[in-house]
Amino acid sequence: MLRMRNRYTLDTPESQQVEKSPPTDRQPAEDREDPPLRWKKAAAVVGTAEQSGGRRLGVKTRAAAAAAAAAAAMQAAQLQYDFFNEENAAKWRGLLVPSLNKVLNQVHPNLVSQQEALQYIEELILLLLSMLCQAQPRSVQDVEERVQKSFPHPIDKWAIADAQAAIEKRKRRNPLALPVDKIHPLLKEVLGYKIDHQVSVYMVAVLEYISADILKLAGNYVRNIRHYEISQQDITVAMCADK
């Protein structure tokens, strides 16, 4: 059974021992942790989306983290680019779903996912993209600074390492699954200016790293209950499993 603590904030260091899982090629060889603990920290990333008053969101469950992140991101989107209004949603809806299936095949080759589950993950990833774009990045260094500022340690280190490997293609075993060539031109509309293709690759690599962790956690939960298909409910339960 998955076992996780039900409280995670950026101000509280993780000290609980967790069972080690077999290493994967999606993170550095050193300092590996179980997917539940990694996503606990990754969820804290989403939970740090800035509200208009500059306060950080304290969350106790991953469902609360997603809801709080959505509210904060939508507040920011009202001032900038809204991924979810009627006009823009048509451009983004379903864009990542086929690629998320590829990511699932990398982390859990023997599992499949329902369409609505992948659409749910797509929404979470777009919220994260909105958070990255709020920093108005113009270079890889700008994105890296945003990740270091917003992501808890060691998630920031792993995400940055994955993104740097994506830029230096020879250091990455698998090419990016998420569609950089489709996302890159859309980012000009999101940001209001054109960025270098390498910056888009870096941002997409960060998004894919988080996507893989979500799918790995949900897949582990599904395997534990001896199912073979991931549903949206499985993702929600897996992220809220430790109560």
PyRosetta script that sets phi, psi and omega in degrees:
from pyrosetta import init, pose_from_sequence

init()
pose = pose_from_sequence("MLRMRNRYTLDTPESQQVEKSPPTDRQPAEDREDPPLRWKKAAAVVGTAEQSGGRRLGVKTRAAAAAAAAAAAMQAAQLQYDFFNEENAAKWRGLLVPSLNKVLNQVHPNLVSQQEALQYIEELILLLLSMLCQAQPRSVQDVEERVQKSFPHPIDKWAIADAQAAIEKRKRRNPLALPVDKIHPLLKEVLGYKIDHQVSVYMVAVLEYISADILKLAGNYVRNIRHYEISQQDITVAMCADK")
pose.set_psi(1, 146.4)
pose.set_omega(1, 176.7)
pose.set_phi(2, -73.1)
pose.set_psi(2, 134.6)
pose.set_omega(2, 178.9)
pose.set_phi(3, -128.6)
pose.set_psi(3, 123.9)
pose.set_omega(3, 179.9)
pose.set_phi(4, -144.0)
pose.set_psi(4, 154.8)
pose.set_omega(4, 171.3)
pose.set_phi(5, -76.9)
pose.set_psi(5, 150.7)
pose.set_omega(5, -174.2)
pose.set_phi(6, -96.1)
pose.set_psi(6, 12.6)
pose.set_omega(6, 178.5)
pose.set_phi(7, -129.6)
pose.set_psi(7, 130.4)
pose.set_omega(7, 176.0)
pose.set_phi(8, -148.4)
pose.set_psi(8, 123.1)
pose.set_omega(8, 172.8)
pose.set_phi(9, -135.9)
pose.set_psi(9, 161.9)
pose.set_omega(9, -178.8)
pose.set_phi(10, -69.2)
pose.set_psi(10, -19.6)
pose.set_omega(10, -177.1)
pose.set_phi(11, -88.8)
pose.set_psi(11, -5.9)
pose.set_omega(11, -178.0)
pose.set_phi(12, -114.1)
pose.set_psi(12, 114.8)
pose.set_omega(12, -179.0)
pose.set_phi(13, -68.0)
pose.set_psi(13, 148.5)
pose.set_omega(13, 177.2)
pose.set_phi(14, -79.7)
pose.set_psi(14, 123.5)
pose.set_omega(14, -178.4)
pose.set_phi(15, -126.7)
pose.set_psi(15, -4.1)
pose.set_omega(15, -176.5)
pose.set_phi(16, -76.5)
pose.set_psi(16, 138.3)
pose.set_omega(16, 175.6)
pose.set_phi(17, -76.5)
pose.set_psi(17, 137.5)
pose.set_omega(17, 177.4)
pose.set_phi(18, -129.4)
pose.set_psi(18, 157.3)
pose.set_omega(18, 178.7)
pose.set_phi(19, -70.0)
pose.set_psi(19, 140.9)
pose.set_omega(19, -178.5)
pose.set_phi(20, -82.6)
pose.set_psi(20, 138.3)
pose.set_omega(20, 176.1)
pose.set_phi(21, -103.7)
pose.set_psi(21, 159.7)
pose.set_omega(21, 179.4)
pose.set_phi(22, -58.5)
pose.set_psi(22, 139.3)
pose.set_omega(22, -177.5)
pose.set_phi(23, -65.4)
pose.set_psi(23, 151.0)
pose.set_omega(23, 175.0)
pose.set_phi(24, -121.9)
pose.set_psi(24, 173.7)
pose.set_omega(24, -179.4)
pose.set_phi(25, -90.5)
pose.set_psi(25, 13.1)
pose.set_omega(25, -176.2)
pose.set_phi(26, -96.9)
pose.set_psi(26, 5.4)
pose.set_omega(26, 179.4)
pose.set_phi(27, -152.8)
pose.set_psi(27, 162.6)
pose.set_omega(27, 179.0)
pose.set_phi(28, -59.2)
pose.set_psi(28, 153.9)
pose.set_omega(28, -175.9)
pose.set_phi(29, -66.0)
pose.set_psi(29, -28.8)
pose.set_omega(29, -177.3)
pose.set_phi(30, -87.3)
pose.set_psi(30, 154.4)
pose.set_omega(30, 169.0)
pose.set_phi(31, 59.4)
pose.set_psi(31, 44.6)
pose.set_omega(31, 179.3)
pose.set_phi(32, -79.7)
pose.set_psi(32, 152.6)
pose.set_omega(32, 177.4)
pose.set_phi(33, -137.5)
pose.set_psi(33, 163.2)
pose.set_omega(33, 178.7)
pose.set_phi(34, -65.0)
pose.set_psi(34, 146.4)
pose.set_omega(34, 179.5)
pose.set_phi(35, -53.3)
pose.set_psi(35, -39.2)
pose.set_omega(35, 178.3)
pose.set_phi(36, -58.2)
pose.set_psi(36, -43.2)
pose.set_omega(36, -179.9)
pose.set_phi(37, -69.3)
pose.set_psi(37, -38.9)
pose.set_omega(37, 179.0)
pose.set_phi(38, -63.2)
pose.set_psi(38, -43.7)
pose.set_omega(38, -178.6)
pose.set_phi(39, -73.2)
pose.set_psi(39, -28.3)
pose.set_omega(39, 173.4)
pose.set_phi(40, -55.8)
pose.set_psi(40, -43.5)
pose.set_omega(40, 179.8)
pose.set_phi(41, -74.2)
pose.set_psi(41, -37.2)
pose.set_omega(41, 178.0)
pose.set_phi(42, -64.7)
pose.set_psi(42, -37.1)
pose.set_omega(42, 177.5)
pose.set_phi(43, -63.1)
pose.set_psi(43, -32.6)
pose.set_omega(43, 176.9)
pose.set_phi(44, -64.6)
pose.set_psi(44, -28.9)
pose.set_omega(44, 175.4)
pose.set_phi(45, -59.3)
pose.set_psi(45, -49.7)
pose.set_omega(45, 179.7)
pose.set_phi(46, -63.3)
pose.set_psi(46, -35.6)
pose.set_omega(46, -179.1)
pose.set_phi(47, -70.2)
pose.set_psi(47, -9.4)
pose.set_omega(47, 179.7)
pose.set_phi(48, -96.3)
pose.set_psi(48, 8.5)
pose.set_omega(48, 175.7)
pose.set_phi(49, -54.3)
pose.set_psi(49, 131.6)
pose.set_omega(49, -171.4)
pose.set_phi(50, -78.3)
pose.set_psi(50, 132.8)
pose.set_omega(50, 172.4)
pose.set_phi(51, -84.6)
pose.set_psi(51, 168.3)
pose.set_omega(51, -175.7)
pose.set_phi(52, -59.6)
pose.set_psi(52, -30.3)
pose.set_omega(52, 179.5)
pose.set_phi(53, -83.0)
pose.set_psi(53, -0.5)
pose.set_omega(53, 178.2)
pose.set_phi(54, 83.1)
pose.set_psi(54, 9.4)
pose.set_omega(54, -178.3)
pose.set_phi(55, -84.0)
pose.set_psi(55, 149.7)
pose.set_omega(55, 173.5)
pose.set_phi(56, -90.5)
pose.set_psi(56, 145.1)
pose.set_omega(56, -176.0)
pose.set_phi(57, -86.8)
pose.set_psi(57, 124.9)
pose.set_omega(57, 173.8)
pose.set_phi(58, -93.0)
pose.set_psi(58, 124.6)
pose.set_omega(58, -176.3)
pose.set_phi(59, -127.2)
pose.set_psi(59, 149.3)
pose.set_omega(59, -177.9)
pose.set_phi(60, -112.0)
pose.set_psi(60, -20.6)
pose.set_omega(60, 177.7)
pose.set_phi(61, -133.8)
pose.set_psi(61, 159.7)
pose.set_omega(61, -179.2)
pose.set_phi(62, -69.6)
pose.set_psi(62, -31.8)
pose.set_omega(62, 175.1)
pose.set_phi(63, -62.6)
pose.set_psi(63, -43.3)
pose.set_omega(63, 177.3)
pose.set_phi(64, -64.2)
pose.set_psi(64, -36.2)
pose.set_omega(64, 178.7)
pose.set_phi(65, -62.0)
pose.set_psi(65, -45.4)
pose.set_omega(65, -179.6)
pose.set_phi(66, -64.3)
pose.set_psi(66, -43.3)
pose.set_omega(66, -179.8)
pose.set_phi(67, -66.0)
pose.set_psi(67, -43.1)
pose.set_omega(67, 179.6)
pose.set_phi(68, -65.2)
pose.set_psi(68, -40.2)
pose.set_omega(68, 179.2)
pose.set_phi(69, -64.4)
pose.set_psi(69, -41.4)
pose.set_omega(69, 179.6)
pose.set_phi(70, -61.0)
pose.set_psi(70, -44.5)
pose.set_omega(70, -179.3)
pose.set_phi(71, -63.7)
pose.set_psi(71, -45.0)
pose.set_omega(71, -178.7)
pose.set_phi(72, -66.7)
pose.set_psi(72, -42.3)
pose.set_omega(72, -178.9)
pose.set_phi(73, -65.6)
pose.set_psi(73, -38.0)
pose.set_omega(73, -180.0)
pose.set_phi(74, -68.7)
pose.set_psi(74, -33.3)
pose.set_omega(74, 175.4)
pose.set_phi(75, -62.1)
pose.set_psi(75, -43.8)
pose.set_omega(75, 178.6)
pose.set_phi(76, -67.5)
pose.set_psi(76, -37.6)
pose.set_omega(76, -177.4)
pose.set_phi(77, -64.7)
pose.set_psi(77, -29.6)
pose.set_omega(77, 178.8)
pose.set_phi(78, -61.9)
pose.set_psi(78, -29.8)
pose.set_omega(78, 179.0)
pose.set_phi(79, -88.8)
pose.set_psi(79, -19.8)
pose.set_omega(79, -177.6)
pose.set_phi(80, -126.9)
pose.set_psi(80, -123.9)
pose.set_omega(80, -175.9)
pose.set_phi(81, -98.3)
pose.set_psi(81, 129.2)
pose.set_omega(81, -179.1)
pose.set_phi(82, -102.2)
pose.set_psi(82, 108.2)
pose.set_omega(82, -179.4)
pose.set_phi(83, -66.6)
pose.set_psi(83, -19.3)
pose.set_omega(83, -167.5)
pose.set_phi(84, -113.7)
pose.set_psi(84, 6.4)
pose.set_omega(84, 174.4)
pose.set_phi(85, -75.1)
pose.set_psi(85, 170.5)
pose.set_omega(85, -171.2)
pose.set_phi(86, -59.7)
pose.set_psi(86, -41.6)
pose.set_omega(86, -177.0)
pose.set_phi(87, -70.0)
pose.set_psi(87, -48.1)
pose.set_omega(87, -175.2)
pose.set_phi(88, -77.3)
pose.set_psi(88, -32.5)
pose.set_omega(88, -179.1)
pose.set_phi(89, -58.8)
pose.set_psi(89, -34.8)
pose.set_omega(89, 179.6)
pose.set_phi(90, -63.9)
pose.set_psi(90, -26.7)
pose.set_omega(90, -179.1)
pose.set_phi(91, -81.2)
pose.set_psi(91, -29.4)
pose.set_omega(91, -173.4)
pose.set_phi(92, -103.8)
pose.set_psi(92, -25.1)
pose.set_omega(92, -174.0)
pose.set_phi(93, -62.3)
pose.set_psi(93, 123.6)
pose.set_omega(93, 177.9)
pose.set_phi(94, 82.4)
pose.set_psi(94, -2.7)
pose.set_omega(94, -177.3)
pose.set_phi(95, -65.0)
pose.set_psi(95, -36.0)
pose.set_omega(95, -174.9)
pose.set_phi(96, -97.2)
pose.set_psi(96, -12.6)
pose.set_omega(96, -171.1)
pose.set_phi(97, -59.5)
pose.set_psi(97, -49.7)
pose.set_omega(97, 179.3)
pose.set_phi(98, -59.6)
pose.set_psi(98, -37.2)
pose.set_omega(98, -179.8)
pose.set_phi(99, -71.9)
pose.set_psi(99, -32.9)
pose.set_omega(99, 176.3)
pose.set_phi(100, -65.1)
pose.set_psi(100, -31.6)
pose.set_omega(100, 173.4)
pose.set_phi(101, -61.7)
pose.set_psi(101, -38.1)
pose.set_omega(101, 177.4)
pose.set_phi(102, -66.6)
pose.set_psi(102, -40.7)
pose.set_omega(102, 178.1)
pose.set_phi(103, -62.4)
pose.set_psi(103, -42.3)
pose.set_omega(103, 177.3)
pose.set_phi(104, -59.3)
pose.set_psi(104, -40.6)
pose.set_omega(104, 179.6)
pose.set_phi(105, -64.7)
pose.set_psi(105, -27.4)
pose.set_omega(105, 177.9)
pose.set_phi(106, -74.9)
pose.set_psi(106, -40.8)
pose.set_omega(106, -174.6)
pose.set_phi(107, -91.7)
pose.set_psi(107, -28.5)
pose.set_omega(107, 178.3)
pose.set_phi(108, -142.4)
pose.set_psi(108, 79.4)
pose.set_omega(108, -174.2)
pose.set_phi(109, -59.6)
pose.set_psi(109, -24.1)
pose.set_omega(109, -174.9)
pose.set_phi(110, -96.2)
pose.set_psi(110, 6.0)
pose.set_omega(110, -179.9)
pose.set_phi(111, -113.8)
pose.set_psi(111, 157.9)
pose.set_omega(111, 173.3)
pose.set_phi(112, -124.7)
pose.set_psi(112, 169.8)
pose.set_omega(112, -178.0)
pose.set_phi(113, -134.6)
pose.set_psi(113, 144.4)
pose.set_omega(113, 172.2)
pose.set_phi(114, -70.4)
pose.set_psi(114, 152.5)
pose.set_omega(114, -178.1)
pose.set_phi(115, -59.9)
pose.set_psi(115, -42.0)
pose.set_omega(115, -177.7)
pose.set_phi(116, -65.6)
pose.set_psi(116, -28.8)
pose.set_omega(116, 177.5)
pose.set_phi(117, -67.6)
pose.set_psi(117, -43.2)
pose.set_omega(117, 178.2)
pose.set_phi(118, -67.8)
pose.set_psi(118, -35.7)
pose.set_omega(118, 176.8)
pose.set_phi(119, -64.9)
pose.set_psi(119, -36.0)
pose.set_omega(119, 177.8)
pose.set_phi(120, -65.2)
pose.set_psi(120, -43.7)
pose.set_omega(120, 177.3)
pose.set_phi(121, -64.5)
pose.set_psi(121, -37.8)
pose.set_omega(121, 177.5)
pose.set_phi(122, -57.5)
pose.set_psi(122, -43.5)
pose.set_omega(122, 178.6)
pose.set_phi(123, -61.6)
pose.set_psi(123, -42.5)
pose.set_omega(123, 178.7)
pose.set_phi(124, -63.3)
pose.set_psi(124, -39.4)
pose.set_omega(124, -179.1)
pose.set_phi(125, -68.9)
pose.set_psi(125, -36.7)
pose.set_omega(125, 177.3)
pose.set_phi(126, -66.2)
pose.set_psi(126, -34.6)
pose.set_omega(126, 174.1)
pose.set_phi(127, -62.6)
pose.set_psi(127, -41.3)
pose.set_omega(127, 178.1)
pose.set_phi(128, -66.2)
pose.set_psi(128, -41.1)
pose.set_omega(128, 176.7)
pose.set_phi(129, -60.8)
pose.set_psi(129, -40.4)
pose.set_omega(129, 177.5)
pose.set_phi(130, -59.8)
pose.set_psi(130, -40.7)
pose.set_omega(130, 178.9)
pose.set_phi(131, -63.4)
pose.set_psi(131, -42.0)
pose.set_omega(131, 179.6)
pose.set_phi(132, -65.9)
pose.set_psi(132, -37.9)
pose.set_omega(132, -177.0)
pose.set_phi(133, -74.5)
pose.set_psi(133, -19.9)
pose.set_omega(133, 178.6)
pose.set_phi(134, -62.0)
pose.set_psi(134, -23.2)
pose.set_omega(134, 179.4)
pose.set_phi(135, -79.7)
pose.set_psi(135, -1.8)
pose.set_omega(135, -179.0)
pose.set_phi(136, 51.5)
pose.set_psi(136, 57.0)
pose.set_omega(136, -176.0)
pose.set_phi(137, -70.8)
pose.set_psi(137, 142.8)
pose.set_omega(137, 175.5)
pose.set_phi(138, -123.4)
pose.set_psi(138, -6.0)
pose.set_omega(138, -179.5)
pose.set_phi(139, -148.0)
pose.set_psi(139, 167.4)
pose.set_omega(139, 175.5)
pose.set_phi(140, -59.4)
pose.set_psi(140, -37.6)
pose.set_omega(140, -179.7)
pose.set_phi(141, -63.2)
pose.set_psi(141, -36.2)
pose.set_omega(141, 178.2)
pose.set_phi(142, -63.9)
pose.set_psi(142, -43.2)
pose.set_omega(142, 179.0)
pose.set_phi(143, -65.7)
pose.set_psi(143, -42.1)
pose.set_omega(143, -179.8)
pose.set_phi(144, -61.5)
pose.set_psi(144, -41.0)
pose.set_omega(144, 178.5)
pose.set_phi(145, -64.0)
pose.set_psi(145, -38.7)
pose.set_omega(145, 178.6)
pose.set_phi(146, -64.8)
pose.set_psi(146, -41.7)
pose.set_omega(146, 178.4)
pose.set_phi(147, -63.7)
pose.set_psi(147, -45.0)
pose.set_omega(147, -179.8)
pose.set_phi(148, -63.7)
pose.set_psi(148, -34.5)
pose.set_omega(148, -179.0)
pose.set_phi(149, -76.1)
pose.set_psi(149, -35.1)
pose.set_omega(149, -169.7)
pose.set_phi(150, -101.2)
pose.set_psi(150, -28.3)
pose.set_omega(150, -175.3)
pose.set_phi(151, -91.8)
pose.set_psi(151, 138.5)
pose.set_omega(151, 175.5)
pose.set_phi(152, -72.8)
pose.set_psi(152, 152.4)
pose.set_omega(152, 176.1)
pose.set_phi(153, -77.2)
pose.set_psi(153, 139.6)
pose.set_omega(153, 4.0)
pose.set_phi(154, -96.1)
pose.set_psi(154, 14.3)
pose.set_omega(154, 178.2)
pose.set_phi(155, -57.1)
pose.set_psi(155, -40.0)
pose.set_omega(155, -179.7)
pose.set_phi(156, -59.9)
pose.set_psi(156, -42.7)
pose.set_omega(156, -178.7)
pose.set_phi(157, -64.5)
pose.set_psi(157, -43.7)
pose.set_omega(157, -178.2)
pose.set_phi(158, -69.6)
pose.set_psi(158, -41.6)
pose.set_omega(158, 179.8)
pose.set_phi(159, -64.7)
pose.set_psi(159, -41.8)
pose.set_omega(159, 178.7)
pose.set_phi(160, -65.0)
pose.set_psi(160, -42.2)
pose.set_omega(160, 178.7)
pose.set_phi(161, -61.4)
pose.set_psi(161, -42.0)
pose.set_omega(161, 178.8)
pose.set_phi(162, -65.3)
pose.set_psi(162, -40.8)
pose.set_omega(162, -179.6)
pose.set_phi(163, -67.8)
pose.set_psi(163, -40.3)
pose.set_omega(163, 177.8)
pose.set_phi(164, -65.3)
pose.set_psi(164, -37.3)
pose.set_omega(164, 177.2)
pose.set_phi(165, -65.9)
pose.set_psi(165, -32.5)
pose.set_omega(165, 178.5)
pose.set_phi(166, -67.9)
pose.set_psi(166, -35.1)
pose.set_omega(166, 177.4)
pose.set_phi(167, -70.3)
pose.set_psi(167, -43.6)
pose.set_omega(167, 176.8)
pose.set_phi(168, -93.3)
pose.set_psi(168, 82.8)
pose.set_omega(168, -167.4)
pose.set_phi(169, -54.1)
pose.set_psi(169, -31.1)
pose.set_omega(169, -177.0)
pose.set_phi(170, -67.5)
pose.set_psi(170, -19.2)
pose.set_omega(170, -178.3)
pose.set_phi(171, -91.7)
pose.set_psi(171, -2.6)
pose.set_omega(171, -177.5)
pose.set_phi(172, -111.8)
pose.set_psi(172, 128.4)
pose.set_omega(172, -176.6)
pose.set_phi(173, -68.4)
pose.set_psi(173, -44.3)
pose.set_omega(173, -178.9)
pose.set_phi(174, -113.3)
pose.set_psi(174, 139.4)
pose.set_omega(174, 174.2)
pose.set_phi(175, -67.8)
pose.set_psi(175, 162.0)
pose.set_omega(175, 179.2)
pose.set_phi(176, -62.4)
pose.set_psi(176, 138.5)
pose.set_omega(176, 178.1)
pose.set_phi(177, -86.7)
pose.set_psi(177, -36.5)
pose.set_omega(177, 180.0)
pose.set_phi(178, -67.5)
pose.set_psi(178, 145.2)
pose.set_omega(178, -169.5)
pose.set_phi(179, -79.4)
pose.set_psi(179, 86.7)
pose.set_omega(179, -179.2)
pose.set_phi(180, -58.5)
pose.set_psi(180, -42.8)
pose.set_omega(180, -175.3)
pose.set_phi(181, -65.8)
pose.set_psi(181, -23.8)
pose.set_omega(181, 176.2)
pose.set_phi(182, -87.8)
pose.set_psi(182, -33.0)
pose.set_omega(182, -178.6)
pose.set_phi(183, -76.2)
pose.set_psi(183, -36.9)
pose.set_omega(183, -174.8)
pose.set_phi(184, -54.3)
pose.set_psi(184, -51.7)
pose.set_omega(184, 179.9)
pose.set_phi(185, -66.5)
pose.set_psi(185, -28.4)
pose.set_omega(185, 178.5)
pose.set_phi(186, -70.7)
pose.set_psi(186, -28.6)
pose.set_omega(186, -179.0)
pose.set_phi(187, -66.9)
pose.set_psi(187, -25.2)
pose.set_omega(187, 175.6)
pose.set_phi(188, -62.6)
pose.set_psi(188, -39.7)
pose.set_omega(188, 177.7)
pose.set_phi(189, -71.3)
pose.set_psi(189, -37.7)
pose.set_omega(189, -179.7)
pose.set_phi(190, -64.4)
pose.set_psi(190, -46.9)
pose.set_omega(190, -173.5)
pose.set_phi(191, -87.0)
pose.set_psi(191, -26.1)
pose.set_omega(191, -177.2)
pose.set_phi(192, 89.8)
pose.set_psi(192, 6.0)
pose.set_omega(192, 177.4)
pose.set_phi(193, -156.8)
pose.set_psi(193, 162.9)
pose.set_omega(193, -177.6)
pose.set_phi(194, -86.6)
pose.set_psi(194, 137.4)
pose.set_omega(194, 175.7)
pose.set_phi(195, -117.0)
pose.set_psi(195, 160.7)
pose.set_omega(195, 179.2)
pose.set_phi(196, -65.1)
pose.set_psi(196, 146.8)
pose.set_omega(196, -179.3)
pose.set_phi(197, -58.4)
pose.set_psi(197, -33.1)
pose.set_omega(197, -179.5)
pose.set_phi(198, -64.1)
pose.set_psi(198, -34.0)
pose.set_omega(198, 177.2)
pose.set_phi(199, -66.0)
pose.set_psi(199, -40.9)
pose.set_omega(199, 177.4)
pose.set_phi(200, -63.4)
pose.set_psi(200, -41.6)
pose.set_omega(200, 177.7)
pose.set_phi(201, -58.8)
pose.set_psi(201, -43.4)
pose.set_omega(201, -179.1)
pose.set_phi(202, -62.5)
pose.set_psi(202, -46.6)
pose.set_omega(202, -179.4)
pose.set_phi(203, -64.4)
pose.set_psi(203, -43.3)
pose.set_omega(203, -179.0)
pose.set_phi(204, -65.0)
pose.set_psi(204, -35.8)
pose.set_omega(204, 178.2)
pose.set_phi(205, -63.6)
pose.set_psi(205, -38.1)
pose.set_omega(205, 176.4)
pose.set_phi(206, -63.6)
pose.set_psi(206, -44.3)
pose.set_omega(206, 179.1)
pose.set_phi(207, -62.3)
pose.set_psi(207, -40.5)
pose.set_omega(207, -178.8)
pose.set_phi(208, -68.2)
pose.set_psi(208, -35.3)
pose.set_omega(208, 178.2)
pose.set_phi(209, -60.0)
pose.set_psi(209, -45.6)
pose.set_omega(209, 179.4)
pose.set_phi(210, -68.1)
pose.set_psi(210, -39.8)
pose.set_omega(210, 177.7)
pose.set_phi(211, -57.3)
pose.set_psi(211, -44.5)
pose.set_omega(211, -179.3)
pose.set_phi(212, -62.7)
pose.set_psi(212, -37.6)
pose.set_omega(212, 179.4)
pose.set_phi(213, -68.6)
pose.set_psi(213, -40.0)
pose.set_omega(213, 177.6)
pose.set_phi(214, -61.3)
pose.set_psi(214, -47.6)
pose.set_omega(214, -178.1)
pose.set_phi(215, -67.1)
pose.set_psi(215, -34.8)
pose.set_omega(215, 178.4)
pose.set_phi(216, -65.6)
pose.set_psi(216, -44.1)
pose.set_omega(216, 179.2)
pose.set_phi(217, -63.7)
pose.set_psi(217, -47.6)
pose.set_omega(217, -179.8)
pose.set_phi(218, -63.5)
pose.set_psi(218, -39.5)
pose.set_omega(218, 178.9)
pose.set_phi(219, -65.0)
pose.set_psi(219, -39.2)
pose.set_omega(219, 177.1)
pose.set_phi(220, -62.4)
pose.set_psi(220, -40.3)
pose.set_omega(220, 178.1)
pose.set_phi(221, -63.5)
pose.set_psi(221, -46.4)
pose.set_omega(221, -179.2)
pose.set_phi(222, -61.4)
pose.set_psi(222, -41.2)
pose.set_omega(222, 178.9)
pose.set_phi(223, -66.2)
pose.set_psi(223, -36.0)
pose.set_omega(223, 179.4)
pose.set_phi(224, -65.2)
pose.set_psi(224, -30.6)
pose.set_omega(224, 178.1)
pose.set_phi(225, -96.1)
pose.set_psi(225, 10.3)
pose.set_omega(225, 174.4)
pose.set_phi(226, 61.6)
pose.set_psi(226, 41.2)
pose.set_omega(226, 171.6)
pose.set_phi(227, -109.6)
pose.set_psi(227, 171.0)
pose.set_omega(227, -177.4)
pose.set_phi(228, -130.1)
pose.set_psi(228, 4.6)
pose.set_omega(228, -179.5)
pose.set_phi(229, -131.0)
pose.set_psi(229, 130.3)
pose.set_omega(229, -179.6)
pose.set_phi(230, -89.6)
pose.set_psi(230, 128.5)
pose.set_omega(230, 175.4)
pose.set_phi(231, -109.7)
pose.set_psi(231, 168.9)
pose.set_omega(231, 175.9)
pose.set_phi(232, -61.2)
pose.set_psi(232, -37.7)
pose.set_omega(232, 178.1)
pose.set_phi(233, -63.0)
pose.set_psi(233, -38.1)
pose.set_omega(233, 177.7)
pose.set_phi(234, -60.5)
pose.set_psi(234, -41.4)
pose.set_omega(234, 179.5)
pose.set_phi(235, -64.1)
pose.set_psi(235, -45.9)
pose.set_omega(235, 179.8)
pose.set_phi(236, -62.5)
pose.set_psi(236, -46.0)
pose.set_omega(236, -179.6)
pose.set_phi(237, -64.5)
pose.set_psi(237, -43.7)
pose.set_omega(237, -178.4)
pose.set_phi(238, -61.0)
pose.set_psi(238, -38.7)
pose.set_omega(238, -178.5)
pose.set_phi(239, -79.5)
pose.set_psi(239, -14.6)
pose.set_omega(239, 178.2)
pose.set_phi(240, -115.3)
pose.set_psi(240, 16.9)
pose.set_omega(240, -170.0)
pose.set_phi(241, -62.1)
pose.set_psi(241, -35.7)
pose.set_omega(241, -175.3)
pose.set_phi(242, -91.3)
pose.set_psi(242, 103.6)
pose.set_omega(242, -179.7)
pose.set_phi(243, -116.9)
pose.dump_pdb("model.pdb")
